[in-house]
Amino acid sequence: MKEFFDEYILKFPSAWQFKVGSAIDDVVKAFSRDHQSGLRMIRGAVVSGIGGIRALLQTIPWIALVALVGLLAWRLTKKWYVGVLYAVMMTFIGVCGFWSEMLETLSIVIAGVLLCVLLGFPLGVLLAMSSGANRIIRPILDTMQTMPSWVYLVPAVILFSVGTTPALLATTIYAIVPMVRLTSHGLLYVDAEMVEAARAFGSTRFQTLVKIQIPQAAPTIMTGVNQTIMMAMSMVVTCALIGAKGLGMEILVATNRVEMGKSLFPGICIVIVAIILDRLTQAAVRRIEVSADG
């Protein structure tokens, strides 16, 4: 009786437990082994795409990029001192010696956000237009949003080894959720009277979507882009663990060497980039809201 109590009441019964982790690993590894040629093509395309973005950023003189950020901030916020502040913050990154690392990080973020928008926007439209798709996909999005970011690194590494490609894959999977959610949310909560009026005047469902719903939902969709950028920025730093170069790698190396000073400044540079991206996209959202109200 005591043995029964110890094995089945005090502790969860070991006989009832099953191990699925190894089975999933075997499936992913088998897929990676059987599709090497296709995965190599994807890897080459990703490396070329990110390399192209990085090369484009590197061709821009640093002073022109700083001036562009300052001008964009001034135009969006209508405050000259905000433009000056952002320009000074960008210059500080170069003064710290992390300009090339910042461009490396920014190139992965740009590629990840582009993928998230290209994939997440139509998926969000699908969720808004189809209640059946919404019932199926929304629980998946809930799971993706609550899953620890580290989990996405493992399958990405199994499929693509280490480097830029698994970093982009993990970043896209992690950051796509707000793009899908807010696109769907914005389209669902467009003024019903405007939609009914458009259909009453003979607009098809597609015409109503393109001419009424998407323009009205643009501020919410842009908020999704903003959140996607922030999540991509945080995930790119985490992806230093699987070989993604940039500011995150500088922090990882300094942390492994227990060098607090050398990890502090790339961390500050990441914060600066995140603040600038966040504030600029938020300012763009406000401009779109004003235009929509007007």
For each residue, the residues with C-beta under 8 A, 3 or more apart:
1: 4 5
2: 5 6
3: 6 7
4: 1 7 8 9
5: 1 2 8 9 10
6: 2 3 9 10 11
7: 3 4 10 11 13 14
8: 4 5 11 13
9: 4 5 6
10: 5 6 7
11: 6 7 8 14
12: 16 17
13: 7 8 16 17
14: 7 11 17
15:
16: 12 13
17: 12 13 14
18:
19: 22 23
20: 23 24
21: 24 25
22: 19 25 26
23: 19 20 26 27
24: 20 21 27 28
25: 21 22 28 29 158
26: 22 23 29 30
27: 23 24 30 31
28: 24 25 31 32 155 158 159
29: 25 26 32 33 158
30: 26 27 33 34
31: 27 28 34 35 159
32: 28 29 35 36 39 158 159
33: 29 30 36
34: 30 31
35: 31 32 38 39
36: 32 33 39 40
37: 40 41
38: 35 41 42
39: 32 35 36 42 43 159 160
40: 36 37 43 44
41: 37 38 44 45
42: 38 39 45 46 160 165
43: 39 40 46 47 160 165
44: 40 41 47 48
45: 41 42 48 49
46: 42 43 49 50 111 164 165 168 169
47: 43 44 50 51 163 164 165
48: 44 45 51 52
49: 45 46 52 53 111
50: 46 47 53 54 107 108 111 164 168
51: 47 48 54 55
52: 48 49 55 56
53: 49 50 56 57 107 110 111
54: 50 51 57 58 103 104 107
55: 51 52 58 59
56: 52 53 59 60
57: 53 54 60 65 103 106 107
58: 54 55 100 103
59: 55 56
60: 56 57 64 65 68
61: 64 65
62: 65 66 94 99
63: 66 67
64: 60 61 67 68
65: 57 60 61 62 68 69 90
66: 62 63 69 70 87 90 91
67: 63 64 70 71 87
68: 60 64 65 71 72
69: 65 66 72 73 83 86 87 90 276 280
70: 66 67 73 74 83 84 86 87 90
71: 67 68 74 75 83
72: 68 69 75 76 83 280
73: 69 70 76 77 82 83 85 86 87 276 279 280 283
74: 70 71 77 78 79 80 82 83
75: 71 72 78
76: 72 73 280 283 284 287
77: 73 74 82 83 279 283
78: 74 75
79: 74 82 83
80: 74 83 84
81: 84 85
82: 73 74 77 79 85 86 279
83: 69 70 71 72 73 74 77 79 80 86 87
84: 70 80 81 87 88
85: 73 81 82 88 89
86: 69 70 73 82 83 89 90 276 279
87: 66 67 69 70 73 83 84 90 91
88: 84 85 91 92
89: 85 86 92 93 272 275 276
90: 65 66 69 70 86 87 93 94 272 276
91: 66 87 88 94 95
92: 88 89 95 96 269 272
93: 89 90 96 98 99 102 269 272 273
94: 62 90 91 97 98 99
95: 91 92
96: 92 93 265 266 268 269
97: 94
98: 93 94 101 102 247 250 265 266 269
99: 62 93 94 102 103
100: 58 103 104
101: 98 104 105 245 246 247 249 250 266 269
102: 93 98 99 105 106 246 247 269 273
103: 54 57 58 99 100 106 107
104: 54 100 101 107 108 245 246 247
105: 101 102 108 109 233 236 237 246 247 248 270 273
106: 57 102 103 109 110 273
107: 50 53 54 57 103 104 110 111
108: 50 104 105 111 112 164 167 168 171 232 236 239 244 246
109: 105 106 112 113 171 229 232 233 236 277
110: 53 106 107 113 114
111: 46 49 50 53 107 108 114 115 168
112: 108 109 115 116 168 171 172 175 232 235 236
113: 109 110 116 117 175 225 228 229 232
114: 110 111 117 118
115: 111 112 118 119 168 172 176
116: 112 113 119 120 172 175 176 179 228 232
117: 113 114 120 121 179 225 228
118: 114 115 121 122
119: 115 116 122 123 172 176
120: 116 117 123 124 176 177 179 180 183 224 228
121: 117 118 124 125 179 183 221
122: 118 119 125 126
123: 119 120 126 127 137 176 180 183
124: 120 121 127 128 179 180 181 182 183 184 187 221 224
125: 121 122 128 129 183 184 187 209
126: 122 123 129 130 133 137
127: 123 124 130 133 134 137 138 180 183 184
128: 124 125 134 183 184 187 188 213
129: 125 126 133 187 205 209
130: 126 127 133 134
131: 134 135
132: 135 136
133: 126 127 129 130 136 137
134: 127 128 130 131 137 138 184
135: 131 132 138
136: 132 133 139 140
137: 123 126 127 133 134 140 141 180
138: 127 134 135 141 142
139: 136 142 143
140: 136 137 143 144
141: 137 138 144 145 177 180 181
142: 138 139 145 146
143: 139 140 146 147
144: 140 141 147 173 174 176 177
145: 141 142 177
146: 142 143
147: 143 144 151 152
148: 151
149: 152 153 170 174 234 235 238
150: 153 154 238 241
151: 147 148 154
152: 147 149 155 156 169 170 173 174 235
153: 149 150 156 157 166 170 238 239 241 242
154: 150 151 157 158
155: 28 152 158 159
156: 152 153 159 160 165 166 167 169 170 242
157: 153 154 160 161 162 166 242
158: 25 28 29 32 154 155
159: 28 31 32 39 155 156 166 169
160: 39 42 43 156 157 163 165 166 169
161: 157 165 166
162: 157 166 242 243
163: 47 160 166 167 242 243 244
164: 46 47 50 108 167 168 243 244 245
165: 42 43 46 47 156 160 161 168 169
166: 153 156 157 159 160 161 162 163 169 170 239 242 243
167: 108 156 163 164 170 171 236 239 242 243 244
168: 46 50 108 111 112 115 164 165 171 172
169: 46 152 156 159 160 165 166 172 173
170: 149 152 153 156 166 167 173 174 235 238 239 242
171: 108 109 112 167 168 174 175 232 235 236 239
172: 112 115 116 119 168 169 175 176 232
173: 144 152 169 170 176
174: 144 149 152 170 171 177 231 232 235
175: 112 113 116 171 172 178 179 228 229 231 232 235
176: 115 116 119 120 123 144 172 173 179 180 228
177: 120 141 144 145 174 180 181 231
178: 175 181 182 224 227 228 231
179: 116 117 120 121 124 175 176 182 183 224 225 227 228
180: 120 123 124 127 137 141 176 177 183 184 224
181: 124 141 177 178 184 185 224
182: 124 178 179 185 186 220 221 223 224 227
183: 120 121 123 124 125 127 128 179 180 186 187 217 220 221 224
184: 124 125 127 128 134 180 181 187 188
185: 181 182 188 189 220
186: 182 183 189 190 216 217 218 219 220 221 224
187: 124 125 128 129 183 184 190 209 213 214 217
188: 128 184 185
189: 185 186 217 220
190: 186 187 194 195 212 213 216 217
191: 194 195 216
192: 195 196
193: 196 197
194: 190 191 197 198 212 216
195: 190 191 192 198 199 208 212 213
196: 192 193 199 200
197: 193 194 200 201
198: 194 195 201 203 207 208 211 212
199: 195 196 202 203 205 208
200: 196 197
201: 197 198
202: 199
203: 198 199 207 208 211 212
204: 207 208
205: 129 199 208 209
206: 209 210
207: 198 203 204 210 211
208: 195 198 199 203 204 205 211 212 213
209: 125 129 187 205 206 212 213 214
210: 206 207 213 214
211: 198 203 207 208 214 215
212: 190 194 195 198 203 208 209 215 216
213: 128 187 190 195 208 209 210 216 217
214: 187 209 210 211 217 218 221
215: 211 212 218 292
216: 186 190 191 194 212 213 292
217: 183 186 187 189 190 213 214 220 221
218: 186 214 215 221 222 288 292
219: 186 222 223 285 288 289 292
220: 182 183 185 186 189 217 223 224
221: 121 124 182 183 186 214 217 218 224 225
222: 218 219 225 226 281 284 285 288
223: 182 219 220 226 227 285
224: 120 124 178 179 180 181 182 183 186 220 221 227 228
225: 113 117 179 221 222 228 229 281
226: 222 223 229 230 278 281 282 285
227: 178 179 182 223 224 230 231
228: 113 116 117 120 175 176 178 179 224 225 231 232
229: 109 113 175 225 226 232 233 277 278 281
230: 226 227 233 234 274 277 278
231: 174 175 177 178 227 228 234 235
232: 108 109 112 113 116 171 172 174 175 228 229 235 236
233: 105 109 229 230 236 237 270 273 274 277
234: 149 230 231 237 238 274
235: 112 149 152 170 171 174 175 231 232 238 239
236: 105 108 109 112 167 171 232 233 239 244 246 248
237: 105 233 234 240 247 248 251 270
238: 149 150 153 170 234 235 241 248
239: 108 153 166 167 170 171 235 236 242 243 244 248
240: 237 243 244 245 246 248 249 251 252
241: 150 153 238 252
242: 153 156 157 162 163 166 167 170 239
243: 162 163 164 166 167 239 240
244: 108 163 164 167 236 239 240 248 249
245: 101 104 164 240 249
246: 101 102 104 105 108 236 240 249 250
247: 98 101 102 104 105 237 250 251 266 267 269 270 273
248: 105 236 237 238 239 240 244 251 252 266 270
249: 101 240 244 245 246 252 253
250: 98 101 246 247 253 254 262 263 266
251: 237 240 247 248 254 255 263 266 267 270
252: 240 241 248 249 255 256
253: 249 250 256 257 262
254: 250 251 257 259 260 262 263 266
255: 251 252 258 259 263
256: 252 253
257: 253 254 262
258: 255
259: 254 255 262 263
260: 254 263 264
261: 264 265
262: 250 253 254 257 259 265 266
263: 250 251 254 255 259 260 266 267
264: 260 261 267 268
265: 96 98 261 262 268 269
266: 96 98 101 247 248 250 251 254 262 263 269 270
267: 247 251 263 264 270 271
268: 96 264 265 271 272
269: 92 93 96 98 101 102 247 265 266 272 273
270: 105 233 237 247 248 251 266 267 273 274
271: 267 268 274 275
272: 89 90 92 93 268 269 275 276
273: 93 102 105 106 233 247 269 270 276 277
274: 230 233 234 270 271 277 278
275: 89 271 272 278 279
276: 69 73 86 89 90 272 273 279 280
277: 109 229 230 233 273 274 280 281
278: 226 229 230 274 275 281 282
279: 73 77 82 86 275 276 282 283
280: 69 72 73 76 276 277 283 284
281: 222 225 226 229 277 278 284 285
282: 226 278 279 285 286
283: 73 76 77 279 280 286 287
284: 76 222 280 281 287 288
285: 219 222 223 226 281 282 288 289
286: 282 283 289 290
287: 76 283 284 290 291
288: 218 219 222 284 285 291 292
289: 219 285 286 292 293
290: 286 287 293 294
291: 287 288 294
292: 215 216 218 219 288 289
293: 289 290
294: 290 291
